[in-house]
Amino acid sequence: MSRLALARAAAMTSVPVSAETTVNGVAAVCDPLGGLYLPESGMLVVSDLHLEKGAAFARRGMMLPPYDTLATLTVLSAVITRYAPKIVVSLGDNFHDRIGSREMPEEFRTLLANMARGREWVWINGNHDPDGIFDLPGTSADEMHYGGLVFRHEPQPGPQRGEVAGHLHPAATVRRRDKAVRRPCFATDGARLLMPAFGLMSGGLDLRHKAMHGLFDRAALIAHLMGKDRIYSVRFGNLTG
């Protein structure tokens, strides 16, 4: 929950160190809280919130701590406050199952409504929530083309210039002294970008996993790893296998 602690302290500390990059020529900022900010359009992109994951597991008889939605929304509120975006785009798996948005408690709906006030909000449909959202601000879409980029949940195979996607929850490992450190990351070769999972109860898939094969030019691939208060940018060749 280090991101949650960072979010709560955001108003009292200096701005954490982000990383600047470009995707298909569009400038972007990778933030340690897990959001991607596009300054030219005033757009904030997040992915794989997996809201109401604890509730979804509870419906299946598996008890998890019921704090995931509030924790994730607290971090989301902090990153929205930081950038004051004109548009928020959430790249699918916004909820952990099909009925999550319908069953979400009113207090969380109010938090989302407050965050969405005065700005556009687009919910991209994911494999966990293909039916879109229920009674929440914003619009749903399977994908969105905007400003030279295409925003979708699942990355498409082969070269896809301008694609910004989620789904795979990229993560990477580096070795510091005698210790290996694994972190969620933004992954980009300049042509496309994969987003880390924003949900605080979501895992990660290593960039060397077979599901990542063919998505990037590995010679140009950089992993922007999310640290406690900064982004660490590491070339693919310097990552630990």
N, C-alpha and C positions, 0 to 999 in steps of 0.2 A: 504493500500500500504506500510506497514511497511517493508515487505521483499524487496521491491524496494529501499527504503531508505537505508536499510542495505547493499544491493548489491552495491549501489553507493558509500558507505563509506568504503567498504571492503578493498580497497587499502590503506586507511589511518588509519585503526584501527587494533588492535590485532585480531587474529582469534577468532571468536565466539566459545562458548563452545558447542561442539557436544556431542553425546552419543555413546558409543560403545556397540554393541550387537552381537549376533550370530544367524544365520538362518541355521538350519540343519548342525551345526558345522562350518559354513563359517563365518569368521569375517566380520563385517560390521560397518560402521560409519553413524549415522543419523545426517545430517547437518541442522542447523536452516533455511537455504534457501530452503530446501525441497528435496535435493538430497540424495541418499543412495550411499556411496562409499564402494567398496569392494577392500581393499588394496592388497590382494593376487593376484588378476587378473588385477588390475588397471582399474576396471570397475566403471563407474558412471551410476546410474539408476535414472531416473525421470519418472513421470507418469502424465497422464491427463493434458497435456499442454493446450488443448482446444484453440489452436491458431486460430486467425480470428473469434473468437466468436462474437465480435461486428459486424463484416461484415456479419456473418451468420444471426444475428438478423435483421440487416438493410435490407437484402434481403427479409425478411418477413414483412417489414414495421414497425419494432420496433427499434427505434433509441437509441443506447447506445453510450457512449463516445468511439471514435475509437482508443483508446490508449492501448488496452489490449495486442496486439501482441508485440508491442515494449517493454512494461513493462515486459512481461514474458520473452522475449528474453534477456533483460538486466540482469535479475536475473539469467537466464541460463548461460549467458556468465560469470558472476561472479563466479558461482559454478564450472564451467569448469576451469576457471583460478586458482581457489583455489586448485584443485586436479590434474590438468593436466592428465586426464584419457587417457588410451590407447583405451578404448572402451566406447561409450555412448549408452545406451539402453533406449528408450522411450516407456513406457508400454501402448500404445494405447490411443485413443481419443487425438491423437496428434493435430488433427484439429477438430473443432466443428461440421463440416458437411462434406459430401462426396466431395464437390468441393472446400473446403477451400485451399488445397495445390495447386490446379490448378489456383485459382484466387488470391493467395497471391502476394502482390506487390513485385517488383524486389528488392527493398531495403532490405526487410526482407529475401529474398532468399540469398542475398549477406552476410548478417549477419550469417545465418546458414551455408553457405559454408565456411566462415572464421572459425567458431567454429569447423567444421568437418575436416578441413584440417589436415592431418597427423595422423588421428585416424580412427578407425572403428566406424560406426554409424548404429544402428539397430532400425528400426521403427516397433514396434509391432502393429498389426492392432487392432482397438477397435470397439465398437458398433457404435460410431459416424462416424468413418472413415474406414469402412471395406474393402475399395478398395485400401488401401495403399496410398503412397505418389506420387506426380507428379513432376518430374524435380527437385529433391532435392538429395543431397549426401546421400549415404547409401543404405541399403537394407530393404525390408519389409518382415515380417513373421507373422504368426498367433501366434506362440510361439517359444521360444528358450530354449534349454537345454544347460547348461554350468556350469562346475565345481561343480556338485552336486546340482545345483539349476535349477528350471524351471521358466522362465519369461513369463507371459501372462497378458492379460488385465483383464479378469474377473476371480475372484477366483472360483475354482470348489468346489462343496459341499463335505462335509465330510473331513476326515484327508487327508492332501496333504503336506507331508513333503518336504521341500525345495521349496515350492511355494512362489514366489514374484509376487504380483499382484497389480492392481490399481482398477479402476472402482467405488468403493464404497466411495471414498473420506473420509476416517475415520477422525473423530473429537472426542474430549472428553472435559469434563467440570470438573474443580476443583474449590473448594471454598477457597479463600484466605481472611482471616479475615471475613468480612461480605459481600464479593463480589464474585460472581460466574464468573469465567473466562473460556471461551470456545475457544479452539484452534484446528487447524488441527493437526494431529498426525501420526506418524509411529506406527503401532500396530503389536506386535509380541509376540508369546508365545514360541519362540525358534524353533518351527517347521516350521512355515510359517510367512510371513510378508506382511502386506498391506501397500501400499504407500499412503501418502497424495497427494491431487491434487496439481500439480505444477502451473497450470494456475492461475493468480492473480484474475480472475473473477469467480473462481469456488467455490462452497459452500462445505459443509461437512455433513456427516451422522454420528450421534452419535454411539459410540461403543455398546450402549445398544439397538440400533434399531433392529427390527426383522430380517432385512437382514443380520445382523452379526451373528445370532444364529447358533451354530454348527461349526463355522469356527475356533474357538480357544478353548484351554483349559484355561478357565477363571482363574483358580487358578495360572496359570503361565503367564497370559497375562499382558504385560506392555505397556502403552501408552507413547510414546516419543513425548511430546507436543512441538510444535514449538513456542518459544518465540521470542521476538524482536531481541535478540542477543545470545540466548542459547536454548538448549533443556532441558526440564524438564521431567524427567522420573518418572511416577506414576503408581503404581500397580492398576489393574482394580478395586479391592475392595475399593480403596481409592478415586475413582472418584465419582463425584456427579451424581445422576440419573436424 
